[in-house]
């Protein structure tokens, strides 16, 4: 039996953004996206689970089916998870009203009214995905992600594979990660991350409700193989922190080039300086710039 709930959505909510985020892998190994409907395989306390989100007019209907876990979690847990994943905690209205008249960003905001950043179900998924995607194309990162999920071997009874949690990833071992296509450096970074979570040095779930961004950043940067871009991206996709300066992101820089109409792409430092006045919403600005970048 699945745990079910329903949450209201703002009038300007954009379900297509959420569905597109979870449609990155065309093979749909761990996610299945249909018209107005998302099925996503996740690990819930180490057990295979399937999260289903159905979008209706100004509401989302949710169901969480966990294999072999009686009783299910409280409904409020599912509601909090959904609100985070859908970006409903992000201060979008305040951001839009503050910068609606900006000469360059204002028209882009008007075109993308209601834009929110969809989140991964867990900070661990966001972090491990950010490590996977370091310094490679999106297509290559999606392929690596798919092989990681397949190697973990966690599958829900409904058929979807499940993105591994820290425990499942550690069970893989370094050689299994190498066989899945990860470089030694990336494989080690993933294992260091998973080990820090399992040892309690990275209390990701405790940080979720009220993310202490400076503490999270400091702890993550102590881990070998994790740099500033990975931290800012994970803070956004894993915790919903919208003030990360994603100036090193290639797509953000392409988007800024398109917005400013410059012949050359801005450097990372130029992008950082341009984003700085938009604090505490720099990551939301970056999300708008992503819409101007190439399809990747």
C-alpha positions, 0 to 999 in steps of 0.5 A: 500500500502506498502512502498518499497526499495532495499539495496545493500548487501556486497559480504560476507553477510550471510542472514542465520544468520538473518533468524535464529535470527528471527526463534527462536520461532518455532510457528512463532507468530510474525515472519514468515521465509521462504526460503530467506524471513522474515515477521515480525510483529512490532508496528509502532508508535502504529499501527500494521505493517508488515516488509518484507525482501526478500534476493536476490543475494547481495541485500535485497528487503524491504516492510513495510505495516502499518495498518491505517497510511497514508501517510507512512514514508519516504523511507530513514527511512525504509532504515536506519531501514534495515541497522541497523537490518541487521548489515550493520553498524558494522565494520566487515571488520576492525575487521576481518583484525585486528584479522585475524592472532590471534592464537585462534580467527583467524581461527574462523574468517576465518570460519565465514567470514562476520559474523554480529550481526542481530538487533531487529527492535527497541531498546525497543524490544531488551531491553524487550527481554533481560529482558525476558531472564534474568536467564532462558533458551532460550526455556523458554524465547521464550515461555514467549516472545510468551505469551507477544506478544499474551497478547498485542493483536496487530495484523497486517491485514496480520495475524502476531501478532506484538511485542508490543511497550512501550505504548502497554506493559504499557496497559497490566498492572502488573496482565496481565504480571503475567498471561502471566507467568512473575515473579513479578520482571520481570513484574515490570522491563518491566513496569518500562522500558516502563514507562521511554520510554513513559515519555521521560527519555529513548529517545531510538529512539534519541539514535539510530543514534549515540548511546552514549553507556556510557549515555545509560548504565548509564540511564539503570542501574538506572532502577530497574531490569536491570543489566550489562548483560541486558545492554550489550546485549541490546546495541548490539541487539538494537543499534549495539554497538559492544564493550559490554563485554558479559562475563556473557553470558553462551553461550559466556563462552561455546564458549570460552571453546570450542575455548580454549579446556579447561576441565572447563568452564571459569568463567565470570571474566576469560572471561572478561579478555580474551575479554578485549584486543579485545576492541572495538569489544568485542561483535563481538568476543562474536558473533563468540564464540556463533557459537561454543556454544551449539545449544541454 
